[in-house]
Amino acid sequence: MGNLRAVLLVLFASSMALICSVHATCQDSTVFYWGADRGRYIGSDTVELMLNKSGGTGIKSNVFYMYGSISFSIKLPSGNSAGTVATFYLSSYGDTHDEIDYEFLGNVTNEPYTIHTNIYTQGYGKREIQFKPWFDPTDGYHTYTIFWNFYEVVWIVDGKPIRVYRKHQGYDYPDAQPMKAYASFWNADDWATQKGRVKTDWSLAPFKAMVQNYKDDACKCTQNDQSCVDRCSVKNENNWWTKDKYQKLSPTQKEEMDRIRANYMIYDFCADPKRFNGTVPQECSLAQY
């Protein structure tokens, strides 16, 4: 599709608006930051991320972002993918970095992947929520979107919101550090599959995850650029993500997310007091959507 603009169904606000999203070709907008000898671009818009016993592969965007909508379409390897992890995430740099994650944890044949989500603020994470997919993530490409503005972060899968992290006064939120977009494929068999009990079967290598259709309808920045942070936060017609209708989910979206959480959520850090010495973090009592 080259550098043509494409239409992205954001299905995010009360109006369920159609947003015109810039189609950022993978080859023009990303660079391999590790494993370049294993990964490859296929045409302008598809990346093959390969994992073998010597290592994995990762790409990152050429620019930083501060608010907006960023997405990749990903096809995960079929069969026994135990021990492998494919990712799509946003992250700033440093020990006090902000980060918004999707991680796709592999499994043995005929067992489902785990969609693992997390968010870091000022270097602190431990906010994991996990889902079993309601679709087969190996049967074709599925679109994973991170929507991020001054009010909330939303994880969206094939147009359906699955998680929200809202901004609350007095609590850390990713509102001051521009982040780059990343996609990677690596081995994590010490924890990824059944808490590390099932290891990667290297006789099946190489494993391949496919990434395409990179879209970034977002505010572009350079690192540590406070003027950009301010510019991306101001309400104007160019910053569509600052409009009032993007401050929260619509009732329909809330209903859809509740259904997904009720049927497919398998772990929520807010329901795991044993992990936090008998009590959950105080932020768990705050409204998230």
Secondary structure, 3 states (H helix, E strand, C coil): CCCCCEEEECCCCCCCCEEEECECCHHHHEEEEECCCCCEEECCCEEEEEEECCECEEEEECCEEEEEEEEEEEECCCCCCCCEEEEEEEECCCCCCCEEEEEEECCCCCCCCEEEEEEEECCECCCCEEECCCCCCCCCCEEEEEEECCCEEEEEECCEEEEEEECCCCCCCCCCCCEEEEEEEEECCCCCCHHHCCCCCHHHCCEEEEEEEEEEEEEEECCCCHHHHHHHHCCCCCCHHHCHHHCCCCHHHHHHHHHHHHHHEEEEHHHCHHHHCCCCCHHHHCCCC
